[in-house]
Amino acid sequence: MNTVDTKYFRRLLATAIAAVTLAGAGVTITTSTAQAAAPLGYQLMCLRSPQAQECRGGGASSIAATNQVMDVLGRVNTHVNAAITPRHDGAADAWSVGATAGDCEDYVLAKRSALIDAGLPASALRIAYVKIPSGEGHAVLVVKTGEGDFVLDNLNRSIRHLHQTGYRVVSMSGADPSNWN
């Protein structure tokens, strides 16, 4: 394990130990505390494959929403939505790269990967955990642009501004996807 992997693993382990210790002491972990770390399923995926592009940031943290960029977003959203068969993980929140069947996180990772392959900077591609209007948790890919945040979603074929989705953002990855807020 290299130094970066070791630091990441130690931070993950320290977070897990702290959560167990606090829970054992009867302390409730608030939403703001839980939002400081990436979702556990994402962290475990990145521990298994730390060099995967889905686990890395890089490049500009925002891009211009040109016609060409919007066309790429639309094509990737449509392609990935058609390529993955919806399937719930069950009790385990497994995040998978290259899945042919999966839940919303698998769609997000496939879209993020395809957009990075298309030349978009990883730091502009954010993973967001949201609550949809029914209150159910859901993951979407948010593309940060100078014209606002656009959402790629497996529940909707069109690319929309985040504020037009009706979703409430619970947490979102930063330019470095291991840091969430």
Secondary structure, DSSP 8 states (H G I E B T S, - for coil): --HHHHHHHHHHHHHHHHHHHHHHTT----HHHHTTB--HHHHHHHHH-TT-GGG---S-SSB---HHHHHHHHHHHHHHHHHSEE---TTS----SS-SEE-HHHHHHHHHHHHHHTT--GGGEEEEEEE-TTS-EEEEEEEEETTEEEEEETTEEEEEEGGGTT-EEEEEB-SSTTBB-
